[in-house]
Amino acid sequence: MAKKSITYAEAIAEIEDIVEKIESNELDIDNLTQDVKRVSELIKFCKAKLRETELEVENILKDFDEE
């Protein structure tokens, strides 16, 4: 089964939702490990997306300066 592609904004929203549940003690302790792993995956995705975007912007600006 292929994973659904998510956007940066969706990943941030999901992280915020899980953190809010943890902070308000709404999270089921039986699912805590699974949710922490999910947050870790989302953070890695967001960091990669930010790095990718930074490189793209740098390349655009570099091309702009060369013109």
PDB file of N, CA, C, O and CB in Angstrom:
ATOM      1  N   MET A   1       0.848  -1.187   0.000  1.00  0.00           N
ATOM      2  CA  MET A   1       0.000   0.000   0.000  1.00  0.00           C
ATOM      3  C   MET A   1       0.886   1.240   0.000  1.00  0.00           C
ATOM      4  O   MET A   1       1.758   1.382   0.857  1.00  0.00           O
ATOM      5  CB  MET A   1      -0.961   0.004   1.226  1.00  0.00           C
ATOM      6  N   ALA A   2       0.669   2.120  -0.940  1.00  0.00           N
ATOM      7  CA  ALA A   2       1.449   3.353  -1.040  1.00  0.00           C
ATOM      8  C   ALA A   2       0.959   4.371  -0.016  1.00  0.00           C
ATOM      9  O   ALA A   2      -0.237   4.492   0.249  1.00  0.00           O
ATOM     10  CB  ALA A   2       1.360   3.939  -2.466  1.00  0.00           C
ATOM     11  N   LYS A   3       1.915   5.097   0.550  1.00  0.00           N
ATOM     12  CA  LYS A   3       1.546   6.147   1.500  1.00  0.00           C
ATOM     13  C   LYS A   3       1.034   7.358   0.745  1.00  0.00           C
ATOM     14  O   LYS A   3       1.532   7.694  -0.329  1.00  0.00           O
ATOM     15  CB  LYS A   3       2.746   6.535   2.396  1.00  0.00           C
ATOM     16  N   LYS A   4       0.034   8.008   1.319  1.00  0.00           N
ATOM     17  CA  LYS A   4      -0.504   9.232   0.733  1.00  0.00           C
ATOM     18  C   LYS A   4       0.526  10.337   0.905  1.00  0.00           C
ATOM     19  O   LYS A   4       1.087  10.521   1.985  1.00  0.00           O
ATOM     20  CB  LYS A   4      -1.867   9.626   1.390  1.00  0.00           C
ATOM     21  N   SER A   5       0.764  11.062  -0.165  1.00  0.00           N
ATOM     22  CA  SER A   5       1.687  12.185  -0.104  1.00  0.00           C
ATOM     23  C   SER A   5       1.016  13.331   0.652  1.00  0.00           C
ATOM     24  O   SER A   5      -0.144  13.664   0.407  1.00  0.00           O
ATOM     25  CB  SER A   5       2.120  12.635  -1.534  1.00  0.00           C
ATOM     26  N   ILE A   6       1.768  13.920   1.569  1.00  0.00           N
ATOM     27  CA  ILE A   6       1.205  15.024   2.340  1.00  0.00           C
ATOM     28  C   ILE A   6       1.996  16.290   2.053  1.00  0.00           C
ATOM     29  O   ILE A   6       3.119  16.242   1.552  1.00  0.00           O
ATOM     30  CB  ILE A   6       1.212  14.704   3.858  1.00  0.00           C
ATOM     31  N   THR A   7       1.399  17.400   2.374  1.00  0.00           N
ATOM     32  CA  THR A   7       2.068  18.680   2.208  1.00  0.00           C
ATOM     33  C   THR A   7       2.760  19.057   3.524  1.00  0.00           C
ATOM     34  O   THR A   7       2.511  18.466   4.574  1.00  0.00           O
ATOM     35  CB  THR A   7       1.055  19.783   1.772  1.00  0.00           C
ATOM     36  N   TYR A   8       3.620  20.043   3.427  1.00  0.00           N
ATOM     37  CA  TYR A   8       4.305  20.558   4.611  1.00  0.00           C
ATOM     38  C   TYR A   8       3.277  21.053   5.636  1.00  0.00           C
ATOM     39  O   TYR A   8       3.389  20.764   6.827  1.00  0.00           O
ATOM     40  CB  TYR A   8       5.283  21.702   4.222  1.00  0.00           C
ATOM     41  N   ALA A   9       2.288  21.794   5.162  1.00  0.00           N
ATOM     42  CA  ALA A   9       1.264  22.345   6.063  1.00  0.00           C
ATOM     43  C   ALA A   9       0.479  21.236   6.754  1.00  0.00           C
ATOM     44  O   ALA A   9       0.158  21.349   7.937  1.00  0.00           O
ATOM     45  CB  ALA A   9       0.303  23.258   5.288  1.00  0.00           C
ATOM     46  N   GLU A  10       0.168  20.169   6.028  1.00  0.00           N
ATOM     47  CA  GLU A  10      -0.552  19.043   6.626  1.00  0.00           C
ATOM     48  C   GLU A  10       0.303  18.342   7.676  1.00  0.00           C
ATOM     49  O   GLU A  10      -0.202  17.930   8.720  1.00  0.00           O
ATOM     50  CB  GLU A  10      -0.978  18.044   5.543  1.00  0.00           C
ATOM     51  N   ALA A  11       1.602  18.209   7.397  1.00  0.00           N
ATOM     52  CA  ALA A  11       2.505  17.576   8.353  1.00  0.00           C
ATOM     53  C   ALA A  11       2.597  18.395   9.637  1.00  0.00           C
ATOM     54  O   ALA A  11       2.532  17.848  10.738  1.00  0.00           O
ATOM     55  CB  ALA A  11       3.898  17.396   7.737  1.00  0.00           C
ATOM     56  N   ILE A  12       2.747  19.703   9.489  1.00  0.00           N
ATOM     57  CA  ILE A  12       2.812  20.582  10.666  1.00  0.00           C
ATOM     58  C   ILE A  12       1.520  20.496  11.472  1.00  0.00           C
ATOM     59  O   ILE A  12       1.558  20.430  12.701  1.00  0.00           O
ATOM     60  CB  ILE A  12       3.076  22.045  10.239  1.00  0.00           C
ATOM     61  N   ALA A  13       0.388  20.498  10.793  1.00  0.00           N
ATOM     62  CA  ALA A  13      -0.902  20.421  11.477  1.00  0.00           C
ATOM     63  C   ALA A  13      -1.031  19.099  12.245  1.00  0.00           C
ATOM     64  O   ALA A  13      -1.539  19.075  13.366  1.00  0.00           O
ATOM     65  CB  ALA A  13      -2.058  20.566  10.464  1.00  0.00           C
ATOM     66  N   GLU A  14      -0.574  18.016  11.641  1.00  0.00           N
ATOM     67  CA  GLU A  14      -0.644  16.719  12.318  1.00  0.00           C
ATOM     68  C   GLU A  14       0.285  16.685  13.537  1.00  0.00           C
ATOM     69  O   GLU A  14      -0.083  16.155  14.585  1.00  0.00           O
ATOM     70  CB  GLU A  14      -0.279  15.584  11.340  1.00  0.00           C
ATOM     71  N   ILE A  15       1.472  17.245  13.398  1.00  0.00           N
ATOM     72  CA  ILE A  15       2.393  17.327  14.540  1.00  0.00           C
ATOM     73  C   ILE A  15       1.747  18.120  15.670  1.00  0.00           C
ATOM     74  O   ILE A  15       1.753  17.689  16.823  1.00  0.00           O
ATOM     75  CB  ILE A  15       3.740  17.982  14.121  1.00  0.00           C
ATOM     76  N   GLU A  16       1.191  19.281  15.335  1.00  0.00           N
ATOM     77  CA  GLU A  16       0.558  20.128  16.353  1.00  0.00           C
ATOM     78  C   GLU A  16      -0.600  19.404  17.037  1.00  0.00           C
ATOM     79  O   GLU A  16      -0.783  19.529  18.248  1.00  0.00           O
ATOM     80  CB  GLU A  16       0.056  21.436  15.723  1.00  0.00           C
ATOM     81  N   ASP A  17      -1.376  18.651  16.271  1.00  0.00           N
ATOM     82  CA  ASP A  17      -2.507  17.907  16.827  1.00  0.00           C
ATOM     83  C   ASP A  17      -2.035  16.850  17.827  1.00  0.00           C
ATOM     84  O   ASP A  17      -2.598  16.719  18.914  1.00  0.00           O
ATOM     85  CB  ASP A  17      -3.313  17.244  15.702  1.00  0.00           C
ATOM     86  N   ILE A  18      -1.007  16.105  17.454  1.00  0.00           N
ATOM     87  CA  ILE A  18      -0.500  15.069  18.347  1.00  0.00           C
ATOM     88  C   ILE A  18       0.110  15.682  19.601  1.00  0.00           C
ATOM     89  O   ILE A  18      -0.132  15.199  20.708  1.00  0.00           O
ATOM     90  CB  ILE A  18       0.535  14.202  17.627  1.00  0.00           C
ATOM     91  N   VAL A  19       0.899  16.742  19.438  1.00  0.00           N
ATOM     92  CA  VAL A  19       1.514  17.401  20.600  1.00  0.00           C
ATOM     93  C   VAL A  19       0.443  17.963  21.534  1.00  0.00           C
ATOM     94  O   VAL A  19       0.564  17.863  22.755  1.00  0.00           O
ATOM     95  CB  VAL A  19       2.463  18.531  20.142  1.00  0.00           C
ATOM     96  N   GLU A  20      -0.592  18.546  20.961  1.00  0.00           N
ATOM     97  CA  GLU A  20      -1.691  19.079  21.782  1.00  0.00           C
ATOM     98  C   GLU A  20      -2.351  17.964  22.590  1.00  0.00           C
ATOM     99  O   GLU A  20      -2.669  18.148  23.764  1.00  0.00           O
ATOM    100  CB  GLU A  20      -2.742  19.785  20.892  1.00  0.00           C
ATOM    101  N   LYS A  21      -2.555  16.814  21.963  1.00  0.00           N
ATOM    102  CA  LYS A  21      -3.163  15.675  22.669  1.00  0.00           C
ATOM    103  C   LYS A  21      -2.258  15.181  23.791  1.00  0.00           C
ATOM    104  O   LYS A  21      -2.736  14.830  24.870  1.00  0.00           O
ATOM    105  CB  LYS A  21      -3.456  14.524  21.688  1.00  0.00           C
ATOM    106  N   ILE A  22      -0.953  15.154  23.540  1.00  0.00           N
ATOM    107  CA  ILE A  22      -0.014  14.726  24.579  1.00  0.00           C
ATOM    108  C   ILE A  22      -0.033  15.712  25.739  1.00  0.00           C
ATOM    109  O   ILE A  22      -0.101  15.305  26.899  1.00  0.00           O
ATOM    110  CB  ILE A  22       1.416  14.597  24.007  1.00  0.00           C
ATOM    111  N   GLU A  23       0.027  17.009  25.433  1.00  0.00           N
ATOM    112  CA  GLU A  23       0.057  18.033  26.478  1.00  0.00           C
ATOM    113  C   GLU A  23      -1.225  18.085  27.296  1.00  0.00           C
ATOM    114  O   GLU A  23      -1.189  18.427  28.478  1.00  0.00           O
ATOM    115  CB  GLU A  23       0.311  19.382  25.864  1.00  0.00           C
ATOM    116  N   SER A  24      -2.353  17.753  26.685  1.00  0.00           N
ATOM    117  CA  SER A  24      -3.629  17.812  27.407  1.00  0.00           C
ATOM    118  C   SER A  24      -4.036  16.456  27.979  1.00  0.00           C
ATOM    119  O   SER A  24      -5.150  16.291  28.474  1.00  0.00           O
ATOM    120  CB  SER A  24      -4.725  18.326  26.485  1.00  0.00           C
ATOM    121  N   ASN A  25      -3.126  15.491  27.906  1.00  0.00           N
ATOM    122  CA  ASN A  25      -3.379  14.144  28.425  1.00  0.00           C
ATOM    123  C   ASN A  25      -4.569  13.458  27.763  1.00  0.00           C
ATOM    124  O   ASN A  25      -5.208  12.602  28.376  1.00  0.00           O
ATOM    125  CB  ASN A  25      -3.605  14.207  29.910  1.00  0.00           C
ATOM    126  N   GLU A  26      -4.874  13.824  26.520  1.00  0.00           N
ATOM    127  CA  GLU A  26      -5.954  13.191  25.769  1.00  0.00           C
ATOM    128  C   GLU A  26      -5.480  11.959  25.004  1.00  0.00           C
ATOM    129  O   GLU A  26      -6.295  11.174  24.519  1.00  0.00           O
ATOM    130  CB  GLU A  26      -6.567  14.187  24.804  1.00  0.00           C
ATOM    131  N   LEU A  27      -4.189  11.794  24.899  1.00  0.00           N
ATOM    132  CA  LEU A  27      -3.625  10.711  24.107  1.00  0.00           C
ATOM    133  C   LEU A  27      -3.671   9.417  24.901  1.00  0.00           C
ATOM    134  O   LEU A  27      -3.295   9.382  26.073  1.00  0.00           O
ATOM    135  CB  LEU A  27      -2.183  11.035  23.682  1.00  0.00           C
ATOM    136  N   ASP A  28      -4.134   8.358  24.258  1.00  0.00           N
ATOM    137  CA  ASP A  28      -4.171   7.044  24.878  1.00  0.00           C
ATOM    138  C   ASP A  28      -2.739   6.558  25.068  1.00  0.00           C
ATOM    139  O   ASP A  28      -1.963   6.515  24.113  1.00  0.00           O
ATOM    140  CB  ASP A  28      -4.998   6.039  24.021  1.00  0.00           C
ATOM    141  N   ILE A  29      -2.394   6.199  26.276  1.00  0.00           N
ATOM    142  CA  ILE A  29      -1.026   5.772  26.589  1.00  0.00           C
ATOM    143  C   ILE A  29      -0.625   4.561  25.757  1.00  0.00           C
ATOM    144  O   ILE A  29       0.558   4.377  25.469  1.00  0.00           O
ATOM    145  CB  ILE A  29      -0.894   5.449  28.082  1.00  0.00           C
ATOM    146  N   ASP A  30      -1.582   3.739  25.370  1.00  0.00           N
ATOM    147  CA  ASP A  30      -1.276   2.566  24.555  1.00  0.00           C
ATOM    148  C   ASP A  30      -0.817   2.950  23.150  1.00  0.00           C
ATOM    149  O   ASP A  30      -0.156   2.156  22.481  1.00  0.00           O
ATOM    150  CB  ASP A  30      -2.493   1.660  24.470  1.00  0.00           C
ATOM    151  N   ASN A  31      -1.154   4.139  22.702  1.00  0.00           N
ATOM    152  CA  ASN A  31      -0.776   4.601  21.372  1.00  0.00           C
ATOM    153  C   ASN A  31       0.365   5.615  21.396  1.00  0.00           C
ATOM    154  O   ASN A  31       0.767   6.118  20.346  1.00  0.00           O
ATOM    155  CB  ASN A  31      -1.971   5.205  20.688  1.00  0.00           C
ATOM    156  N   LEU A  32       0.887   5.918  22.573  1.00  0.00           N
ATOM    157  CA  LEU A  32       1.899   6.956  22.712  1.00  0.00           C
ATOM    158  C   LEU A  32       3.136   6.679  21.859  1.00  0.00           C
ATOM    159  O   LEU A  32       3.610   7.569  21.153  1.00  0.00           O
ATOM    160  CB  LEU A  32       2.298   7.093  24.163  1.00  0.00           C
ATOM    161  N   THR A  33       3.660   5.458  21.919  1.00  0.00           N
ATOM    162  CA  THR A  33       4.859   5.125  21.151  1.00  0.00           C
ATOM    163  C   THR A  33       4.611   5.310  19.662  1.00  0.00           C
ATOM    164  O   THR A  33       5.440   5.880  18.953  1.00  0.00           O
ATOM    165  CB  THR A  33       5.302   3.684  21.439  1.00  0.00           C
ATOM    166  N   GLN A  34       3.486   4.834  19.201  1.00  0.00           N
ATOM    167  CA  GLN A  34       3.130   4.961  17.783  1.00  0.00           C
ATOM    168  C   GLN A  34       3.026   6.426  17.380  1.00  0.00           C
ATOM    169  O   GLN A  34       3.509   6.809  16.314  1.00  0.00           O
ATOM    170  CB  GLN A  34       1.803   4.240  17.492  1.00  0.00           C
ATOM    171  N   ASP A  35       2.410   7.240  18.207  1.00  0.00           N
ATOM    172  CA  ASP A  35       2.247   8.657  17.889  1.00  0.00           C
ATOM    173  C   ASP A  35       3.576   9.408  17.927  1.00  0.00           C
ATOM    174  O   ASP A  35       3.804  10.299  17.110  1.00  0.00           O
ATOM    175  CB  ASP A  35       1.263   9.300  18.857  1.00  0.00           C
ATOM    176  N   VAL A  36       4.452   9.060  18.862  1.00  0.00           N
ATOM    177  CA  VAL A  36       5.765   9.698  18.924  1.00  0.00           C
ATOM    178  C   VAL A  36       6.574   9.329  17.683  1.00  0.00           C
ATOM    179  O   VAL A  36       7.282  10.174  17.134  1.00  0.00           O
ATOM    180  CB  VAL A  36       6.521   9.280  20.213  1.00  0.00           C
ATOM    181  N   LYS A  37       6.477   8.084  17.241  1.00  0.00           N
ATOM    182  CA  LYS A  37       7.152   7.671  16.005  1.00  0.00           C
ATOM    183  C   LYS A  37       6.610   8.456  14.813  1.00  0.00           C
ATOM    184  O   LYS A  37       7.374   8.874  13.943  1.00  0.00           O
ATOM    185  CB  LYS A  37       6.976   6.154  15.770  1.00  0.00           C
ATOM    186  N   ARG A  38       5.298   8.652  14.773  1.00  0.00           N
ATOM    187  CA  ARG A  38       4.684   9.402  13.677  1.00  0.00           C
ATOM    188  C   ARG A  38       5.194  10.847  13.676  1.00  0.00           C
ATOM    189  O   ARG A  38       5.509  11.389  12.616  1.00  0.00           O
ATOM    190  CB  ARG A  38       3.138   9.373  13.795  1.00  0.00           C
ATOM    191  N   VAL A  39       5.275  11.463  14.832  1.00  0.00           N
ATOM    192  CA  VAL A  39       5.787  12.835  14.927  1.00  0.00           C
ATOM    193  C   VAL A  39       7.229  12.876  14.433  1.00  0.00           C
ATOM    194  O   VAL A  39       7.617  13.807  13.727  1.00  0.00           O
ATOM    195  CB  VAL A  39       5.695  13.364  16.388  1.00  0.00           C
ATOM    196  N   SER A  40       8.019  11.878  14.799  1.00  0.00           N
ATOM    197  CA  SER A  40       9.409  11.818  14.347  1.00  0.00           C
ATOM    198  C   SER A  40       9.477  11.742  12.817  1.00  0.00           C
ATOM    199  O   SER A  40      10.288  12.432  12.201  1.00  0.00           O
ATOM    200  CB  SER A  40      10.128  10.604  14.976  1.00  0.00           C
ATOM    201  N   GLU A  41       8.640  10.916  12.210  1.00  0.00           N
ATOM    202  CA  GLU A  41       8.591  10.805  10.744  1.00  0.00           C
ATOM    203  C   GLU A  41       8.193  12.135  10.113  1.00  0.00           C
ATOM    204  O   GLU A  41       8.772  12.552   9.110  1.00  0.00           O
ATOM    205  CB  GLU A  41       7.601   9.702  10.316  1.00  0.00           C
ATOM    206  N   LEU A  42       7.209  12.792  10.701  1.00  0.00           N
ATOM    207  CA  LEU A  42       6.734  14.070  10.164  1.00  0.00           C
ATOM    208  C   LEU A  42       7.797  15.153  10.277  1.00  0.00           C
ATOM    209  O   LEU A  42       7.952  15.968   9.367  1.00  0.00           O
ATOM    210  CB  LEU A  42       5.466  14.512  10.890  1.00  0.00           C
ATOM    211  N   ILE A  43       8.525  15.167  11.375  1.00  0.00           N
ATOM    212  CA  ILE A  43       9.600  16.148  11.548  1.00  0.00           C
ATOM    213  C   ILE A  43      10.688  15.920  10.503  1.00  0.00           C
ATOM    214  O   ILE A  43      11.198  16.876   9.919  1.00  0.00           O
ATOM    215  CB  ILE A  43      10.197  16.064  12.976  1.00  0.00           C
ATOM    216  N   LYS A  44      11.044  14.666  10.265  1.00  0.00           N
ATOM    217  CA  LYS A  44      12.043  14.354   9.236  1.00  0.00           C
ATOM    218  C   LYS A  44      11.558  14.819   7.867  1.00  0.00           C
ATOM    219  O   LYS A  44      12.331  15.384   7.093  1.00  0.00           O
ATOM    220  CB  LYS A  44      12.345  12.837   9.209  1.00  0.00           C
ATOM    221  N   PHE A  45      10.278  14.584   7.565  1.00  0.00           N
ATOM    222  CA  PHE A  45       9.700  15.031   6.301  1.00  0.00           C
ATOM    223  C   PHE A  45       9.789  16.551   6.179  1.00  0.00           C
ATOM    224  O   PHE A  45      10.191  17.071   5.138  1.00  0.00           O
ATOM    225  CB  PHE A  45       8.236  14.570   6.184  1.00  0.00           C
ATOM    226  N   CYS A  46       9.417  17.256   7.235  1.00  0.00           N
ATOM    227  CA  CYS A  46       9.429  18.727   7.213  1.00  0.00           C
ATOM    228  C   CYS A  46      10.845  19.265   7.039  1.00  0.00           C
ATOM    229  O   CYS A  46      11.062  20.203   6.273  1.00  0.00           O
ATOM    230  CB  CYS A  46       8.812  19.289   8.505  1.00  0.00           C
ATOM    231  N   LYS A  47      11.803  18.680   7.743  1.00  0.00           N
ATOM    232  CA  LYS A  47      13.193  19.128   7.608  1.00  0.00           C
ATOM    233  C   LYS A  47      13.695  18.917   6.182  1.00  0.00           C
ATOM    234  O   LYS A  47      14.375  19.780   5.628  1.00  0.00           O
ATOM    235  CB  LYS A  47      14.101  18.381   8.606  1.00  0.00           C
ATOM    236  N   ALA A  48      13.361  17.774   5.587  1.00  0.00           N
ATOM    237  CA  ALA A  48      13.781  17.493   4.210  1.00  0.00           C
ATOM    238  C   ALA A  48      13.129  18.471   3.243  1.00  0.00           C
ATOM    239  O   ALA A  48      13.774  18.955   2.313  1.00  0.00           O
ATOM    240  CB  ALA A  48      13.428  16.045   3.818  1.00  0.00           C
ATOM    241  N   LYS A  49      11.855  18.761   3.462  1.00  0.00           N
ATOM    242  CA  LYS A  49      11.135  19.698   2.599  1.00  0.00           C
ATOM    243  C   LYS A  49      11.742  21.097   2.705  1.00  0.00           C
ATOM    244  O   LYS A  49      11.885  21.789   1.697  1.00  0.00           O
ATOM    245  CB  LYS A  49       9.636  19.735   2.971  1.00  0.00           C
ATOM    246  N   LEU A  50      12.097  21.510   3.907  1.00  0.00           N
ATOM    247  CA  LEU A  50      12.720  22.817   4.092  1.00  0.00           C
ATOM    248  C   LEU A  50      14.080  22.881   3.401  1.00  0.00           C
ATOM    249  O   LEU A  50      14.404  23.883   2.765  1.00  0.00           O
ATOM    250  CB  LEU A  50      12.872  23.127   5.584  1.00  0.00           C
ATOM    251  N   ARG A  51      14.884  21.812   3.522  1.00  0.00           N
ATOM    252  CA  ARG A  51      16.189  21.776   2.860  1.00  0.00           C
ATOM    253  C   ARG A  51      16.024  21.850   1.345  1.00  0.00           C
ATOM    254  O   ARG A  51      16.733  22.592   0.665  1.00  0.00           O
ATOM    255  CB  ARG A  51      16.959  20.499   3.250  1.00  0.00           C
ATOM    256  N   GLU A  52      15.074  21.068   0.829  1.00  0.00           N
ATOM    257  CA  GLU A  52      14.804  21.049  -0.613  1.00  0.00           C
ATOM    258  C   GLU A  52      14.378  22.431  -1.103  1.00  0.00           C
ATOM    259  O   GLU A  52      14.853  22.903  -2.135  1.00  0.00           O
ATOM    260  CB  GLU A  52      13.713  20.010  -0.945  1.00  0.00           C
ATOM    261  N   THR A  53      13.500  23.061  -0.373  1.00  0.00           N
ATOM    262  CA  THR A  53      13.015  24.386  -0.746  1.00  0.00           C
ATOM    263  C   THR A  53      14.139  25.409  -0.685  1.00  0.00           C
ATOM    264  O   THR A  53      14.247  26.266  -1.562  1.00  0.00           O
ATOM    265  CB  THR A  53      11.863  24.813   0.166  1.00  0.00           C
ATOM    266  N   GLU A  54      14.973  25.326   0.341  1.00  0.00           N
ATOM    267  CA  GLU A  54      16.099  26.249   0.467  1.00  0.00           C
ATOM    268  C   GLU A  54      17.038  26.130  -0.741  1.00  0.00           C
ATOM    269  O   GLU A  54      17.477  27.140  -1.289  1.00  0.00           O
ATOM    270  CB  GLU A  54      16.872  25.976   1.774  1.00  0.00           C
ATOM    271  N   LEU A  55      17.341  24.899  -1.149  1.00  0.00           N
ATOM    272  CA  LEU A  55      18.213  24.690  -2.307  1.00  0.00           C
ATOM    273  C   LEU A  55      17.587  25.238  -3.588  1.00  0.00           C
ATOM    274  O   LEU A  55      18.271  25.854  -4.406  1.00  0.00           O
ATOM    275  CB  LEU A  55      18.521  23.202  -2.474  1.00  0.00           C
ATOM    276  N   GLU A  56      16.303  25.013  -3.755  1.00  0.00           N
ATOM    277  CA  GLU A  56      15.612  25.520  -4.938  1.00  0.00           C
ATOM    278  C   GLU A  56      15.650  27.047  -4.988  1.00  0.00           C
ATOM    279  O   GLU A  56      15.895  27.633  -6.043  1.00  0.00           O
ATOM    280  CB  GLU A  56      14.160  25.029  -4.958  1.00  0.00           C
ATOM    281  N   VAL A  57      15.408  27.684  -3.851  1.00  0.00           N
ATOM    282  CA  VAL A  57      15.429  29.149  -3.788  1.00  0.00           C
ATOM    283  C   VAL A  57      16.837  29.660  -4.062  1.00  0.00           C
ATOM    284  O   VAL A  57      17.016  30.635  -4.792  1.00  0.00           O
ATOM    285  CB  VAL A  57      14.933  29.649  -2.407  1.00  0.00           C
ATOM    286  N   GLU A  58      17.835  29.005  -3.478  1.00  0.00           N
ATOM    287  CA  GLU A  58      19.219  29.412  -3.731  1.00  0.00           C
ATOM    288  C   GLU A  58      19.555  29.307  -5.216  1.00  0.00           C
ATOM    289  O   GLU A  58      20.206  30.197  -5.764  1.00  0.00           O
ATOM    290  CB  GLU A  58      20.191  28.552  -2.908  1.00  0.00           C
ATOM    291  N   ASN A  59      19.120  28.235  -5.872  1.00  0.00           N
ATOM    292  CA  ASN A  59      19.377  28.067  -7.306  1.00  0.00           C
ATOM    293  C   ASN A  59      18.664  29.131  -8.132  1.00  0.00           C
ATOM    294  O   ASN A  59      19.219  29.637  -9.107  1.00  0.00           O
ATOM    295  CB  ASN A  59      18.940  26.677  -7.763  1.00  0.00           C
ATOM    296  N   ILE A  60      17.459  29.463  -7.753  1.00  0.00           N
ATOM    297  CA  ILE A  60      16.716  30.510  -8.458  1.00  0.00           C
ATOM    298  C   ILE A  60      17.442  31.845  -8.320  1.00  0.00           C
ATOM    299  O   ILE A  60      17.621  32.572  -9.297  1.00  0.00           O
ATOM    300  CB  ILE A  60      15.269  30.622  -7.913  1.00  0.00           C
ATOM    301  N   LEU A  61      17.853  32.152  -7.102  1.00  0.00           N
ATOM    302  CA  LEU A  61      18.556  33.417  -6.872  1.00  0.00           C
ATOM    303  C   LEU A  61      19.912  33.437  -7.574  1.00  0.00           C
ATOM    304  O   LEU A  61      20.331  34.477  -8.082  1.00  0.00           O
ATOM    305  CB  LEU A  61      18.742  33.654  -5.370  1.00  0.00           C
ATOM    306  N   LYS A  62      20.589  32.307  -7.605  1.00  0.00           N
ATOM    307  CA  LYS A  62      21.878  32.203  -8.291  1.00  0.00           C
ATOM    308  C   LYS A  62      21.676  32.460  -9.791  1.00  0.00           C
ATOM    309  O   LYS A  62      22.435  33.208 -10.406  1.00  0.00           O
ATOM    310  CB  LYS A  62      22.527  30.799  -8.050  1.00  0.00           C
ATOM    311  N   ASP A  63      20.649  31.836 -10.368  1.00  0.00           N
ATOM    312  CA  ASP A  63      20.351  32.056 -11.793  1.00  0.00           C
ATOM    313  C   ASP A  63      19.993  33.505 -12.049  1.00  0.00           C
ATOM    314  O   ASP A  63      20.368  34.063 -13.080  1.00  0.00           O
ATOM    315  CB  ASP A  63      19.204  31.144 -12.257  1.00  0.00           C
ATOM    316  N   PHE A  64      19.282  34.113 -11.137  1.00  0.00           N
ATOM    317  CA  PHE A  64      18.881  35.507 -11.260  1.00  0.00           C
ATOM    318  C   PHE A  64      20.113  36.423 -11.265  1.00  0.00           C
ATOM    319  O   PHE A  64      20.205  37.362 -12.056  1.00  0.00           O
ATOM    320  CB  PHE A  64      17.927  35.894 -10.112  1.00  0.00           C
ATOM    321  N   ASP A  65      21.052  36.124 -10.363  1.00  0.00           N
ATOM    322  CA  ASP A  65      22.273  36.938 -10.273  1.00  0.00           C
ATOM    323  C   ASP A  65      23.142  36.803 -11.510  1.00  0.00           C
ATOM    324  O   ASP A  65      23.847  37.744 -11.874  1.00  0.00           O
ATOM    325  CB  ASP A  65      23.077  36.547  -9.044  1.00  0.00           C
ATOM    326  N   GLU A  66      23.105  35.647 -12.164  1.00  0.00           N
ATOM    327  CA  GLU A  66      23.933  35.408 -13.333  1.00  0.00           C
ATOM    328  C   GLU A  66      23.390  36.101 -14.589  1.00  0.00           C
ATOM    329  O   GLU A  66      24.122  36.302 -15.559  1.00  0.00           O
ATOM    330  CB  GLU A  66      24.051  33.921 -13.577  1.00  0.00           C
ATOM    331  N   GLU A  67      22.153  36.448 -14.565  1.00  0.00           N
ATOM    332  CA  GLU A  67      21.539  37.084 -15.746  1.00  0.00           C
ATOM    333  C   GLU A  67      21.883  38.546 -15.862  1.00  0.00           C
ATOM    334  O   GLU A  67      21.443  39.211 -16.800  1.00  0.00           O
ATOM    335  CB  GLU A  67      20.041  36.933 -15.704  1.00  0.00           C
TER     336      GLU A  67
END
